[in-house]
Amino acid sequence: RPEMVGRALGAVNGVKSLTEGVGPLVFGTLLTMSEKDKFPGWPYFLAAIMVAFAYQACRALPDDCENYTSDFYIQTTPTRNGQHKVVVTSMLEEESCSL
């Protein structure tokens, strides 16, 4: 549904704009505070932990091949190694991936 795609893109762009403005201010302040600390690189460690959490959250998202069947024609064919090849065909492009 196009209106849902527009909402999702708007939300993503809103969060992106917010983080591009607030992120440098917050981490710049943290880096300045950590200069005289025993462990001066702790803001980078904090950023690495945040990236690890984001990676784990992204693993729960659906795969690219899990599209709406009403919008796409999906055809699966078995391959020699026992996996299935999935071909997703739409009006604009053809995409294939392995399951």
C-alpha positions as CSV (number, residue, x, y, z in Angstrom):
1,R,0.0,0.0,0.0
2,P,1.6,3.3,-1.1
3,E,0.4,5.3,1.8
4,M,2.0,3.0,4.3
5,V,5.3,3.2,2.4
6,G,5.1,7.0,2.5
7,R,4.5,6.9,6.3
8,A,7.4,4.6,6.8
9,L,9.8,6.7,4.7
10,G,8.7,9.8,6.5
11,A,9.4,8.2,9.9
12,V,12.8,7.0,8.8
13,N,13.7,10.4,7.4
14,G,12.5,12.1,10.6
15,V,14.6,9.8,12.8
16,K,17.6,10.3,10.5
17,S,17.3,14.1,10.7
18,L,17.0,14.0,14.5
19,T,20.1,11.7,14.9
20,E,22.2,13.8,12.4
21,G,21.5,16.9,14.6
22,V,21.6,15.4,18.1
23,G,24.3,12.7,17.6
24,P,27.3,14.9,17.0
25,L,26.4,17.2,19.9
26,V,26.0,14.3,22.3
27,F,29.0,12.3,21.3
28,G,31.2,15.4,20.9
29,T,30.3,16.3,24.5
30,L,31.1,12.7,25.6
31,L,34.4,12.7,23.8
32,T,35.3,16.0,25.5
33,M,34.4,14.7,28.9
34,S,36.4,11.5,28.3
35,E,39.7,13.2,27.4
36,K,40.9,13.3,31.0
37,D,39.5,9.9,32.0
38,K,41.4,6.7,32.7
39,F,39.8,5.1,29.6
40,P,39.6,8.0,27.1
41,G,37.9,5.9,24.3
42,W,34.8,4.9,26.2
43,P,32.4,6.9,24.0
44,Y,33.6,4.7,21.1
45,F,32.9,1.6,23.2
46,L,29.4,3.0,24.0
47,A,28.8,3.5,20.3
48,A,29.9,0.0,19.5
49,I,27.5,-1.4,22.1
50,M,24.7,0.7,20.5
51,V,25.6,-0.7,17.0
52,A,25.5,-4.2,18.4
53,F,22.0,-3.7,19.8
54,A,20.9,-2.2,16.4
55,Y,22.3,-5.2,14.6
56,Q,20.4,-7.6,16.8
57,A,17.2,-5.6,16.3
58,C,17.7,-5.7,12.5
59,R,18.1,-9.4,12.5
60,A,14.4,-9.7,13.5
61,L,13.3,-7.8,10.3
62,P,11.9,-9.9,7.4
63,D,14.1,-10.9,4.5
64,D,14.1,-9.1,1.2
65,C,12.4,-12.1,-0.4
66,E,9.4,-11.9,2.0
67,N,7.3,-9.5,-0.2
68,Y,3.5,-9.3,-0.4
69,T,2.3,-12.1,-2.7
70,S,-0.5,-9.9,-3.9
71,D,2.1,-7.4,-5.4
72,F,4.5,-10.0,-6.8
73,Y,4.5,-13.3,-8.6
74,I,6.7,-15.7,-6.7
75,Q,8.1,-18.9,-8.2
76,T,10.2,-21.4,-6.4
77,T,12.4,-24.1,-8.1
78,P,14.5,-26.7,-6.2
79,T,18.3,-26.7,-6.9
80,R,20.8,-29.5,-6.9
81,N,22.0,-28.8,-3.3
82,G,18.5,-29.2,-1.8
83,Q,17.8,-25.5,-1.5
84,H,15.0,-23.7,-3.3
85,K,15.6,-20.8,-5.7
86,V,13.0,-18.1,-5.4
87,V,12.3,-15.8,-8.3
88,V,10.2,-12.7,-7.5
89,T,8.7,-11.1,-10.5
90,S,7.0,-7.7,-10.6
91,M,6.0,-5.3,-13.3
92,L,9.3,-3.4,-13.0
93,E,12.1,-5.8,-12.2
94,E,13.0,-9.4,-11.5
95,E,14.8,-10.4,-8.3
96,S,16.1,-13.8,-7.2
97,C,17.4,-15.1,-3.9
98,S,18.1,-18.4,-2.2
99,L,16.3,-19.8,0.8
